Amino acid sequence: MTVLDNPIWHALRTRHAALGDSDAMAAAYHPDVAPFVGVANADAPCGEALAARLGERDTYYLVGVIPPQVPGWELHDHGVIDQMICASAPDAPPGPDAIELGAAHLDDMLALTGLVYPGYFRRETPRMGRYLGIYVDGRLAAMAGERMDLPGHREISGVCTHPDHLGKGYAQRLVALVTRDIFAAGLQPFLHVSAANVRAKRVYEHLGFADRAALAHYVLQR
């Protein structure tokens, strides 16, 4: 097993330790950062340790290593999620200028992610990494950035395109730029995508990403 087989756990125990809390068995991002939690091993003591660490929110997500139960919570199988890695930096396709997104763009980022992928992006999520965006006529049309950061690897996430701008290549351009930045930092880019999201997988494959593993993806509800 490598760190990529249990990415949330290894991120929170290393490069993202300051963005959450952990002990020897369980870890969780601060709720304003991300709804992700992890465990060291798929055994009952780790599930009990996770239950003691969870806050007041009603929903959390686990990827890769799943405990048999979490007392007081329900574990729902959300199907497998494909983990993809990239072997070399892709060329960035031409397109509109991409800007680095910061505090001044937070409301726009929350609005776009809330429209496309509600529930995952929080007000403190930008602390996880660097985000790029493309604006069209004063509105955030597309964005992509970095999420989990663990030894030797950095995740690409937050890939969103407003429905009015689908098919224009904005996401492909942004993912390519973020991928190149991760390679420049001496790390390997990876990402997670639903196997059912054929459009997104096609974009990632065109940029040189290939399937590495199919990981368990569970929703944890109070």
C-alpha positions as CSV (number, residue, x, y, z in Angstrom):
1,M,0.0,0.0,0.0
2,T,1.3,3.5,-0.9
3,V,0.2,6.9,0.5
4,L,-2.1,7.3,-2.5
5,D,-4.2,4.3,-1.3
6,N,-5.1,6.3,1.8
7,P,-4.7,9.9,0.7
8,I,-6.8,11.8,3.2
9,W,-5.1,10.1,6.1
10,H,-1.6,10.7,4.8
11,A,-2.3,14.3,3.9
12,L,-3.6,15.1,7.4
13,R,-0.7,13.3,9.0
14,T,1.9,15.2,7.0
15,R,1.7,18.3,4.8
16,H,-1.9,19.2,5.9
17,A,-1.6,18.5,9.6
18,A,-2.2,22.2,10.4
19,L,-5.6,22.1,8.5
20,G,-7.1,19.4,10.7
21,D,-6.7,17.2,13.8
22,S,-5.4,13.7,14.1
23,D,-4.1,11.0,16.4
24,A,-2.6,7.6,15.7
25,M,-5.9,6.2,14.4
26,A,-8.1,8.9,13.0
27,A,-7.9,12.3,11.3
28,A,-10.3,15.0,10.1
29,Y,-10.0,18.3,8.3
30,H,-11.4,21.3,10.1
31,P,-15.0,21.5,9.0
32,D,-14.6,24.9,7.4
33,V,-11.7,23.5,5.3
34,A,-13.1,20.3,3.9
35,P,-15.6,17.5,4.8
36,F,-13.0,14.7,4.6
37,V,-11.9,12.3,7.3
38,G,-9.6,9.3,7.3
39,V,-8.4,6.4,9.4
40,A,-5.0,4.6,9.7
41,N,-6.4,1.2,9.2
42,A,-9.7,-0.5,8.3
43,D,-10.4,-1.9,11.8
44,A,-12.9,-1.3,14.6
45,P,-10.6,0.7,16.9
46,C,-10.0,3.2,14.1
47,G,-13.7,3.6,13.5
48,E,-14.2,4.3,17.2
49,A,-11.4,6.8,17.3
50,L,-13.0,8.6,14.2
51,A,-16.4,8.8,15.9
52,A,-14.8,10.5,18.9
53,R,-13.2,13.1,16.6
54,L,-16.1,14.1,14.4
55,G,-17.8,17.5,15.0
56,E,-21.3,18.7,14.7
57,R,-21.7,18.5,10.9
58,D,-23.9,15.8,9.6
59,T,-21.9,14.5,6.6
60,Y,-18.3,13.5,6.0
61,Y,-16.5,11.6,3.2
62,L,-13.9,8.8,3.3
63,V,-11.7,7.6,0.4
64,G,-9.6,4.5,0.2
65,V,-9.4,2.9,3.7
66,I,-12.8,2.5,5.3
67,P,-13.5,1.3,8.9
68,P,-16.1,-1.5,9.4
69,Q,-18.3,0.9,11.4
70,V,-18.2,4.4,13.1
71,P,-20.4,4.3,16.3
72,G,-23.2,6.7,16.1
73,W,-22.9,7.2,12.4
74,E,-24.1,5.5,9.2
75,L,-21.6,4.4,6.5
76,H,-23.0,4.6,3.0
77,D,-21.2,3.1,0.0
78,H,-20.9,5.9,-2.6
79,G,-19.3,3.6,-5.2
80,V,-15.7,3.5,-6.2
81,I,-13.9,6.6,-7.4
82,D,-11.1,6.5,-10.0
83,Q,-7.8,7.8,-9.0
84,M,-5.7,9.1,-11.9
85,I,-2.0,10.1,-12.0
86,C,-0.1,12.0,-14.6
87,A,3.4,10.9,-15.8
88,S,4.6,14.1,-17.4
89,A,3.7,17.8,-17.7
90,P,1.2,18.5,-20.5
91,D,1.2,21.4,-22.8
92,A,-1.4,24.0,-21.8
93,P,-3.9,24.6,-24.6
94,P,-4.5,28.2,-25.6
95,G,-7.3,30.2,-24.1
96,P,-8.3,33.1,-21.9
97,D,-5.9,34.4,-19.3
98,A,-6.0,32.4,-16.0
99,I,-5.6,34.3,-12.8
100,E,-4.7,33.1,-9.3
101,L,-7.8,33.1,-7.1
102,G,-7.6,34.6,-3.6
103,A,-9.7,36.1,-0.9
104,A,-11.3,38.7,-3.2
105,H,-12.7,35.8,-5.4
106,L,-14.0,33.6,-2.5
107,D,-17.7,34.4,-3.0
108,D,-17.4,33.6,-6.7
109,M,-15.6,30.3,-6.0
110,L,-18.3,29.3,-3.5
111,A,-21.0,30.2,-5.9
112,L,-19.5,28.2,-8.8
113,T,-18.6,25.1,-6.7
114,G,-22.0,25.3,-5.0
115,L,-23.7,25.2,-8.4
116,V,-21.6,22.4,-9.9
117,Y,-20.3,20.3,-6.9
118,P,-22.3,21.4,-3.8
119,G,-21.0,20.4,-0.4
120,Y,-17.3,19.9,-1.0
121,F,-15.9,23.4,-1.2
122,R,-15.9,25.5,2.1
123,R,-14.8,29.0,3.0
124,E,-11.4,27.8,4.2
125,T,-10.9,25.3,1.4
126,P,-8.5,27.6,-0.5
127,R,-6.0,27.1,2.3
128,M,-5.4,23.6,0.9
129,G,-3.6,24.9,-2.1
130,R,-3.4,27.2,-5.1
131,Y,-6.5,27.9,-7.3
132,L,-6.7,29.3,-10.8
133,G,-9.7,30.7,-12.5
134,I,-11.0,32.2,-15.8
135,Y,-13.3,35.1,-15.8
136,V,-15.6,36.0,-18.7
137,D,-17.6,39.2,-18.7
138,G,-16.9,39.7,-15.0
139,R,-18.1,36.2,-13.9
140,L,-16.1,33.2,-12.8
141,A,-16.5,30.9,-15.7
142,A,-14.2,28.1,-14.6
143,M,-11.7,27.1,-11.9
144,A,-9.3,24.4,-10.8
145,G,-6.8,24.0,-8.0
146,E,-5.0,21.9,-5.5
147,R,-6.5,20.0,-2.6
148,M,-4.8,17.1,-0.8
149,D,-1.1,17.5,-0.3
150,L,0.9,14.4,0.8
151,P,4.5,13.3,0.5
152,G,5.5,13.2,-3.2
153,H,2.1,14.0,-4.5
154,R,-0.5,16.8,-4.8
155,E,-4.1,16.4,-5.8
156,I,-5.9,18.5,-8.4
157,S,-9.5,19.3,-7.5
158,G,-12.1,22.0,-7.5
159,V,-12.4,21.6,-11.3
160,C,-15.6,23.4,-12.2
161,T,-17.1,25.0,-15.3
162,H,-20.2,27.1,-15.3
163,P,-22.9,25.5,-17.4
164,D,-23.0,28.5,-19.7
165,H,-19.3,27.9,-20.6
166,L,-19.1,24.1,-21.1
167,G,-17.3,22.9,-24.2
168,K,-14.9,25.8,-24.5
169,G,-11.8,24.1,-23.1
170,Y,-11.5,26.2,-20.0
171,A,-11.3,23.3,-17.6
172,Q,-8.7,21.6,-19.8
173,R,-6.6,24.7,-19.9
174,L,-6.8,25.2,-16.1
175,V,-6.0,21.6,-15.2
176,A,-3.0,21.7,-17.5
177,L,-1.7,24.8,-15.9
178,V,-2.2,23.4,-12.3
179,T,-0.6,20.1,-13.4
180,R,2.4,21.9,-14.7
181,D,2.8,23.9,-11.5
182,I,2.7,20.6,-9.4
183,F,5.4,19.1,-11.6
184,A,7.5,22.3,-11.2
185,A,7.3,21.8,-7.4
186,G,8.8,18.3,-7.9
187,L,5.6,16.5,-7.1
188,Q,3.4,14.1,-9.0
189,P,-0.2,15.3,-9.8
190,F,-3.1,13.0,-9.1
191,L,-6.9,13.5,-9.0
192,H,-10.1,11.6,-8.3
193,V,-13.1,11.4,-10.6
194,S,-16.2,9.3,-10.9
195,A,-16.0,6.7,-13.5
196,A,-19.5,7.8,-14.6
197,N,-18.2,11.3,-15.4
198,V,-17.2,10.5,-19.0
199,R,-16.7,14.1,-20.0
200,A,-14.2,14.8,-17.3
201,K,-12.3,11.6,-17.7
202,R,-11.9,12.3,-21.4
203,V,-10.4,15.7,-20.6
204,Y,-7.9,14.2,-18.1
205,E,-6.9,11.4,-20.4
206,H,-6.2,13.9,-23.1
207,L,-3.8,15.7,-20.7
208,G,-1.9,12.5,-20.0
209,F,-3.7,11.3,-16.8
210,A,-4.2,7.5,-16.5
211,D,-6.1,5.3,-14.1
212,R,-4.0,4.2,-11.1
213,A,-6.6,2.6,-8.8
214,A,-10.3,2.4,-8.1
215,L,-10.8,3.5,-4.5
216,A,-13.7,3.0,-2.1
217,H,-15.7,6.1,-1.6
218,Y,-18.0,6.3,1.4
219,V,-20.3,8.9,2.9
220,L,-20.6,9.1,6.6
221,Q,-23.8,10.5,8.0
222,R,-25.0,11.1,11.5
